[in-house]
Amino acid sequence: MAAAAAAGSGGVKCPVAMKATSQGAFQGDSPLDFALPLAILQICLVVVVTRGLAYLLRPLRQPRVIAEIIGGMLLGPSVLGRSSQFMQHVFPPKSMSVLDTLANIGLLFYLFLVGLELDISAIRRAGTKVLAIALAGISVPFALGIGTSFAFRATIVKGAPQAPFLVFMGVALSITAFPVLARILAELKLLTTDVGRMAMSAAAVNDVAAWILLALAVALSGSGSPIISLWVLLTAAGFVVAVVLLLRPVLAWMARRSPEGEPIKESYICATLAIVLAAGFFTDTIGIHALFGAFVVGIVVPKDGPFAGVLIEKLEDLVASLFLPLYFVSSGLKTNVATIRGAKSWGLLVLVIVNACLGKIGGTVITSFLVKIPVREAVTLGFLMNTKGLVELIVLNIGKDRKVLNDESFAIMVLMALVTTFITTPVVMAVYKPARPVVPYKRRTVDSRDADGELRVLACFHTNRNIPTLLNLVESSRGTGRGRLVMYAMHLVELSERSSAISLVHRARRNGMPFFNSGDKQTEQMVVVFEAFQQLSSVRVRPMTAISDLDTIHRDVVDSAVSKRAAIVVMPYHKVLQHDGAFQSLGSAYHAINKRVLREAPCSVAVLVDRGLGGHAQVAAKNVAFSVAMLFFGGPDDREALAYAARMAEHPGVAVTLSTFRPSRPVPDEDRATDEAAVAAFKSKVGMAKDGSVRFEEQEACTSEEVLETINSLSMFSVFVVGRMPPTAPLVENPDELGPVGSFLASPEFKTSASVLVIKRYDPATNPASKSFNPRAKPPAGTDEDALDEEVDRSVP
């Protein structure tokens, strides 16, 4: 019937509809002639191609959307689609309706997730600078897009309807991709800078404006009269009002009935997803697009509590990993670069790229100058705002489907989006270097001439299971008198392609940390723990969160150590303790983080092997009763560890035993004298201060067997403190970054419940990748919070 209808209306014969499943190859059926197996093949091919390209483009630090756009074009008529055999068997015309339907269903739910991520309250809080930049970033390129449309209409798009084409071109040039921009900012470590904050806020305003303009463009692209277009717009506005007034209370009611700590009812999830589909059906019926309804529903879902988080968790992996790439391929199958022929067409491509950059970058830069933003920041902001992405492709595909854009103009606009997004990362890396206020960075080690002053510790952790041991260690190390301790507790969060990770990025605050705003139960528990610890202890605690790719998150740690002027960084061991007492590795990526921090840190580094110091809860200061074994062989790392143990010995609830060993390797006389002086200083400082709670044991052990026997006899201690590279033979085969002694203490051969702290002293000679050491140097500070720290320091006697 469909074929007959098509033949009657246009004389074109439609392909026969495909059956869903085959009877199998043994029955003589080819799976490529049936919808389901062919769709499975297409999805697998798309995922392999796009993920492979994303991996290849990772060194260039490009967002995944670039790989997905290029992958779609590779599978389309521009490259592989030139083979008629490939197109006939893998992407035959009769399969396009199924592919497009799957792609649009995935896109529908992805736009719902984008709406969930978008915080309208942040737009309401945007200042006049951000609003001015956002307005200029929309209006100027929109005007240039309209101007560019006249050149297109005079050359390659002569038959297109004028008003819709003008609006589509204006919208295509004025869009800023909010999720893509967040990825680029996180990748370049710019989220916490003024430029990053302004770009995110302006992009949020731009995103909402883009959807309004898109609704206008779709309404105008209808084949009816202007009165019908007006009715479409009025009905769309009525839909938005109805969603806010009628649907939002329903969603809020479901969110209120989904308390923390209890599973959310399956009926609520099902009802919400059905509402998304129904909203898409309604907006498609009135002539806007089904995506518009899903996006609006996502915006009005309450962001507080676990409800929105569970929705994201249920949808994001399936939608973003499998269905969304299909949309890029669906778009790529419509993109034929071969249609861009001749000097005229290539000239139009150059024209539209220049106008897109000129409008977005020029408008943003000029407005930035007017609101007193420096030149370098203004140029950076302009290029960031020129980022395109998924919404750009949605606009172009709608224009193509509604016959506003032809094949040639569509291909030109897709290439424009690809080029403008691709150049963003390298240009911003070349142009922008964050300038920060300069503060002195004097103390880079625990063993310092300024040892009586404040000790700043940057303590990192991956999950909340590391927190009790971390807090108990810090409490034991807080010192007394003037030598108080400040703890910067940094939660290391992997930035993945998941929407929940983007949501964390969007909530990043001025200090780079959405720590108090995530709405996540685990994060709220962390906040309560740190606040309680600060109130009950003399330690000052500053919670932080670093959100980054695991390959680059060490830079967040290193930069934070500089900005907070830390004397020591405490990193969690890359293996976690299991219930049977064995350690299980978190993966090579986590192992690499520790090795990079050890190599590049601008201060001393400690790796904490967590075996549950104090149990699974933080021990109150008055109840601390830990025994610490300090194993001293000699060398700079051991002297730094000894300085840390001396600080622990000041705590009334900590008993320290110093066991000195004879080094099994030759030690220069100068180093030997330095080691002896360090031990003597330790004894004179704490030897008489604790009524015998500090013990000294001089071990005669020298060979590996003797050292192993001696250490095994000390297994009942709570904590072992050791240097990373002492002058002794390895106690295990193939020691890891913990060194010859620390690797044994963390191995299954050592039967103990003691946690281990392995310390590496900062030495610029052995840290070539770190910032060059200069006692008088003044490295940059991270945030204005340091100025507050200085004020607090001066106010405390």
Rosetta blueprint (number, residue, H / E / L):
1 M L
2 A H
3 A H
4 A H
5 A H
6 A H
7 A H
8 G H
9 S H
10 G H
11 G L
12 V L
13 K L
14 C L
15 P L
16 V L
17 A L
18 M L
19 K L
20 A L
21 T L
22 S L
23 Q L
24 G L
25 A H
26 F H
27 Q H
28 G L
29 D L
30 S L
31 P H
32 L H
33 D H
34 F L
35 A H
36 L H
37 P H
38 L H
39 A H
40 I H
41 L H
42 Q H
43 I H
44 C H
45 L H
46 V H
47 V H
48 V H
49 V H
50 T H
51 R H
52 G H
53 L H
54 A H
55 Y H
56 L H
57 L H
58 R H
59 P H
60 L H
61 R L
62 Q L
63 P L
64 R H
65 V H
66 I H
67 A H
68 E H
69 I H
70 I H
71 G H
72 G H
73 M H
74 L H
75 L H
76 G L
77 P L
78 S L
79 V L
80 L H
81 G H
82 R H
83 S L
84 S H
85 Q H
86 F H
87 M H
88 Q H
89 H H
90 V H
91 F L
92 P L
93 P H
94 K H
95 S H
96 M H
97 S H
98 V H
99 L H
100 D H
101 T H
102 L H
103 A H
104 N H
105 I H
106 G H
107 L H
108 L H
109 F H
110 Y H
111 L H
112 F H
113 L H
114 V H
115 G H
116 L H
117 E H
118 L L
119 D L
120 I H
121 S H
122 A H
123 I H
124 R H
125 R L
126 A L
127 G L
128 T H
129 K H
130 V H
131 L H
132 A H
133 I H
134 A H
135 L H
136 A H
137 G H
138 I H
139 S H
140 V H
141 P H
142 F H
143 A H
144 L H
145 G H
146 I H
147 G H
148 T H
149 S H
150 F H
151 A H
152 F H
153 R H
154 A L
155 T L
156 I L
157 V L
158 K L
159 G L
160 A L
161 P L
162 Q H
163 A H
164 P H
165 F H
166 L H
167 V H
168 F H
169 M H
170 G H
171 V H
172 A H
173 L H
174 S H
175 I L
176 T L
177 A L
178 F H
179 P H
180 V H
181 L H
182 A H
183 R H
184 I H
185 L H
186 A H
187 E H
188 L L
189 K L
190 L L
191 L L
192 T L
193 T L
194 D H
195 V H
196 G H
197 R H
198 M H
199 A H
200 M H
201 S H
202 A H
203 A H
204 A H
205 V H
206 N H
207 D H
208 V H
209 A H
210 A H
211 W H
212 I H
213 L H
214 L H
215 A H
216 L H
217 A H
218 V H
219 A H
220 L H
221 S L
222 G L
223 S L
224 G L
225 S L
226 P H
227 I H
228 I H
229 S H
230 L H
231 W H
232 V H
233 L H
234 L H
235 T H
236 A H
237 A H
238 G H
239 F H
240 V H
241 V H
242 A H
243 V H
244 V H
245 L H
246 L H
247 L H
248 R H
249 P H
250 V H
251 L H
252 A H
253 W H
254 M H
255 A H
256 R H
257 R L
258 S L
259 P L
260 E L
261 G L
262 E L
263 P L
264 I L
265 K L
266 E H
267 S H
268 Y H
269 I H
270 C H
271 A H
272 T H
273 L H
274 A H
275 I H
276 V H
277 L H
278 A H
279 A H
280 G H
281 F H
282 F H
283 T H
284 D H
285 T H
286 I H
287 G L
288 I L
289 H L
290 A H
291 L H
292 F H
293 G H
294 A H
295 F H
296 V H
297 V H
298 G H
299 I H
300 V H
301 V L
302 P L
303 K L
304 D L
305 G L
306 P H
307 F H
308 A H
309 G H
310 V H
311 L H
312 I H
313 E H
314 K H
315 L H
316 E H
317 D H
318 L H
319 V H
320 A H
321 S H
322 L H
323 F H
324 L H
325 P H
326 L H
327 Y H
328 F H
329 V H
330 S H
331 S H
332 G H
333 L L
334 K L
335 T L
336 N L
337 V H
338 A H
339 T H
340 I L
341 R L
342 G H
343 A H
344 K H
345 S H
346 W H
347 G H
348 L H
349 L H
350 V H
351 L H
352 V H
353 I H
354 V H
355 N H
356 A H
357 C H
358 L H
359 G H
360 K H
361 I H
362 G H
363 G H
364 T H
365 V H
366 I H
367 T H
368 S H
369 F H
370 L H
371 V L
372 K L
373 I L
374 P L
375 V H
376 R H
377 E H
378 A H
379 V H
380 T H
381 L H
382 G H
383 F H
384 L H
385 M H
386 N L
387 T L
388 K L
389 G L
390 L H
391 V H
392 E H
393 L H
394 I H
395 V H
396 L H
397 N H
398 I H
399 G H
400 K H
401 D H
402 R L
403 K L
404 V L
405 L L
406 N L
407 D H
408 E H
409 S H
410 F H
411 A H
412 I H
413 M H
414 V H
415 L H
416 M H
417 A H
418 L H
419 V H
420 T H
421 T H
422 F H
423 I L
424 T H
425 T H
426 P H
427 V H
428 V H
429 M H
430 A H
431 V H
432 Y L
433 K L
434 P L
435 A L
436 R L
437 P L
438 V E
439 V L
440 P L
441 Y L
442 K L
443 R L
444 R L
445 T L
446 V L
447 D L
448 S L
449 R L
450 D L
451 A L
452 D L
453 G L
454 E L
455 L E
456 R E
457 V E
458 L E
459 A E
460 C E
461 F E
462 H L
463 T L
464 N H
465 R H
466 N H
467 I H
468 P H
469 T H
470 L H
471 L H
472 N H
473 L H
474 V H
475 E H
476 S H
477 S L
478 R L
479 G L
480 T L
481 G L
482 R L
483 G L
484 R L
485 L E
486 V E
487 M E
488 Y E
489 A E
490 M E
491 H E
492 L E
493 V E
494 E E
495 L L
496 S L
497 E L
498 R L
499 S H
500 S H
501 A H
502 I H
503 S H
504 L H
505 V H
506 H H
507 R L
508 A L
509 R L
510 R L
511 N L
512 G L
513 M L
514 P L
515 F L
516 F L
517 N L
518 S L
519 G L
520 D L
521 K H
522 Q H
523 T H
524 E H
525 Q H
526 M H
527 V H
528 V H
529 V H
530 F H
531 E H
532 A H
533 F H
534 Q H
535 Q H
536 L H
537 S L
538 S L
539 V L
540 R E
541 V E
542 R E
543 P E
544 M E
545 T E
546 A E
547 I E
548 S E
549 D L
550 L L
551 D L
552 T L
553 I H
554 H H
555 R H
556 D H
557 V H
558 V H
559 D H
560 S H
561 A H
562 V H
563 S H
564 K L
565 R L
566 A L
567 A L
568 I E
569 V E
570 V E
571 M E
572 P E
573 Y L
574 H L
575 K E
576 V E
577 L E
578 Q L
579 H L
580 D L
581 G L
582 A L
583 F E
584 Q E
585 S E
586 L L
587 G L
588 S H
589 A H
590 Y H
591 H H
592 A H
593 I H
594 N H
595 K H
596 R H
597 V H
598 L H
599 R H
600 E H
601 A L
602 P L
603 C L
604 S E
605 V E
606 A E
607 V E
608 L E
609 V E
610 D L
611 R L
612 G L
613 L L
614 G L
615 G L
616 H L
617 A L
618 Q L
619 V L
620 A L
621 A H
622 K H
623 N H
624 V L
625 A L
626 F E
627 S E
628 V E
629 A E
630 M E
631 L E
632 F E
633 F L
634 G L
635 G L
636 P H
637 D H
638 D H
639 R H
640 E H
641 A H
642 L H
643 A H
644 Y H
645 A H
646 A H
647 R H
648 M H
649 A H
650 E L
651 H L
652 P L
653 G L
654 V E
655 A E
656 V E
657 T E
658 L E
659 S E
660 T E
661 F L
662 R L
663 P L
664 S L
665 R L
666 P L
667 V L
668 P L
669 D H
670 E H
671 D H
672 R H
673 A H
674 T H
675 D H
676 E H
677 A H
678 A H
679 V H
680 A H
681 A H
682 F H
683 K H
684 S H
685 K H
686 V H
687 G L
688 M L
689 A L
690 K L
691 D L
692 G L
693 S L
694 V E
695 R E
696 F E
697 E E
698 E E
699 Q L
700 E L
701 A L
702 C L
703 T L
704 S H
705 E H
706 E H
707 V H
708 L H
709 E H
710 T H
711 I H
712 N H
713 S L
714 L L
715 S L
716 M L
717 F L
718 S L
719 V E
720 F E
721 V E
722 V E
723 G E
724 R L
725 M L
726 P L
727 P L
728 T L
729 A L
730 P L
731 L L
732 V L
733 E L
734 N L
735 P L
736 D L
737 E L
738 L L
739 G H
740 P H
741 V H
742 G H
743 S H
744 F H
745 L H
746 A L
747 S L
748 P L
749 E L
750 F L
751 K L
752 T L
753 S L
754 A L
755 S E
756 V E
757 L E
758 V E
759 I E
760 K E
761 R L
762 Y L
763 D L
764 P L
765 A L
766 T L
767 N L
768 P L
769 A L
770 S L
771 K L
772 S L
773 F L
774 N L
775 P L
776 R L
777 A L
778 K L
779 P L
780 P E
781 A L
782 G L
783 T L
784 D L
785 E H
786 D H
787 A H
788 L H
789 D H
790 E H
791 E H
792 V H
793 D H
794 R H
795 S H
796 V L
797 P L
